[in-house]
């Protein structure tokens, strides 16, 4: 039973929030029959899926995909013809994609459990868009042209989708935080990590510009 509802509409209580404290109901109360149907296992299962969903998507869309982009965009410039940057980039993005797909799947499962109760449309739509773009990006590996007149168009497409995934991924992680409302330390840790990646990118950008100036001189 849960006794915390935000408001009432037409004599009926509206849906409560889905914070952990709101999901600790012990069961359903059937007023007509005067019985309580216990459902601890369902609540525990939903909380577990919710936690897994959050962790997987933060790691994938919020951290690993941005690292993979930085690897391709800036580390490549220092390694030059060394193919190590390429294999690292591909490895990181494939792992990020696999983790992201599992995280997306848990999100769809949560959505199915909450169907007809509450729908987080923006978070859901961003998740589906991210999954679709990332899948297209993975398939692009198999049609990556060698050096040819079409390569420039493939590069433009690949970078555009890659940057879009990073931006939408970070935005959707914050949308997830708004929904799950974890303790502030989780949001703070994520902000610090994103800030660190930004600083790392700026460091490589400055080093790259210095390297080019030295080459010109």
URBELRA-V992187 format. One record per residue. N is the residue number from 1. PSI is psi as a letter, one per 40 degrees, with the letter a starting at -180 (999 if undefined). NEAR is the number of other ideal C-beta (glycine too) atoms within 12 Angstrom. D_CENTER is the distance of its C-alpha to the mean C-alpha in whole Angstrom. Layout:
N,PSI,NEAR,D_CENTER  N,PSI,NEAR,D_CENTER
This chain:
1,i,21,32  2,h,22,30  3,e,12,32  4,h,18,30  5,i,16,29  6,d,15,29  7,i,13,31  8,h,11,34  9,h,10,34  10,f,7,37  11,e,7,38  12,h,9,35  13,h,14,32  14,i,15,29  15,h,20,26  16,i,21,25  17,i,21,21  18,f,34,19  19,i,19,19  20,d,20,21  21,d,15,24  22,e,23,24  23,e,30,23  24,f,20,26  25,i,26,29  26,e,18,31  27,a,17,32  28,h,18,33  29,h,17,36  30,h,12,39  31,d,10,41  32,d,7,44  33,e,9,44  34,f,8,44  35,i,12,41  36,h,15,38  37,h,17,36  38,i,16,34  39,f,20,30  40,d,18,29  41,d,13,27  42,d,19,25  43,d,25,24  44,d,18,23  45,d,18,21  46,d,29,19  47,d,25,18  48,d,20,17  49,d,29,15  50,d,32,13  51,d,23,13  52,d,24,12  53,d,39,9  54,d,35,8  55,d,27,9  56,d,31,8  57,d,45,4  58,d,36,5  59,d,29,7  60,c,42,6  61,d,49,4  62,d,39,5  63,d,32,8  64,d,36,10  65,d,45,9  66,d,37,11  67,d,32,13  68,d,40,14  69,d,38,15  70,d,35,17  71,d,31,19  72,d,32,20  73,d,26,21  74,d,28,23  75,d,29,24  76,d,23,25  77,d,24,28  78,d,21,29  79,e,20,29  80,b,14,31  81,e,10,32  82,h,13,31  83,e,13,28  84,d,17,26  85,d,25,24  86,d,21,23  87,d,19,23  88,d,23,20  89,d,30,18  90,d,24,18  91,d,20,18  92,d,29,15  93,d,37,13  94,d,24,14  95,d,23,13  96,d,38,10  97,d,36,10  98,d,23,12  99,d,30,10  100,d,42,7  101,d,25,10  102,d,24,11  103,d,39,8  104,d,36,8  105,d,23,12  106,d,29,12  107,d,38,10  108,d,21,13  109,d,20,16  110,d,35,15  111,d,28,16  112,d,16,19  113,d,25,20  114,e,23,20  115,h,13,21  116,e,9,24  117,d,17,23  118,i,20,20  119,h,19,18  120,g,26,15  121,d,13,15  122,d,18,13  123,d,34,10  124,d,26,11  125,d,19,12  126,d,30,9  127,d,38,7  128,d,22,11  129,d,24,11  130,d,40,8  131,d,31,9  132,d,22,13  133,d,32,13  134,d,37,11  135,d,22,14  136,d,22,17  137,d,37,16  138,d,28,16  139,d,17,20  140,d,26,21  141,d,21,21  142,e,11,24  143,e,16,26  144,h,20,26  145,i,17,29  146,a,9,31  147,h,10,33  148,i,11,34  149,e,9,35  150,e,14,32  151,d,15,29  152,d,13,29  153,d,16,27  154,d,22,25  155,d,19,24  156,d,14,23  157,d,22,21  158,d,31,19  159,d,19,19  160,d,19,18  161,d,29,15  162,d,34,14  163,d,23,14  164,d,26,12  165,d,39,9  166,d,37,9  167,d,24,10  168,d,32,8  169,d,45,5  170,d,33,7  171,d,25,8  172,d,39,6  173,d,42,5  174,d,27,9  175,d,29,10  176,d,40,8  177,d,26,11  178,d,19,13  179,d,30,13  180,d,33,13  181,f,20,16  182,i,25,15  183,i,12,18  184,d,11,18  185,d,11,18  186,d,22,14  187,d,23,13  188,d,14,16  189,d,21,15  190,d,29,12  191,d,20,14  192,d,15,16  193,d,23,14  194,d,29,13  195,d,16,17  196,d,18,18  197,d,28,16  198,d,21,17  199,d,15,21  200,d,22,21  201,d,25,20  202,d,16,23  203,d,18,25  204,d,26,25  205,d,20,26  206,d,16,29  207,d,18,30  208,d,23,29  209,d,16,32  210,d,16,34  211,d,18,34  212,d,14,35  213,d,11,38  214,d,10,39  215,d,11,39  216,d,8,41  217,999,7,44
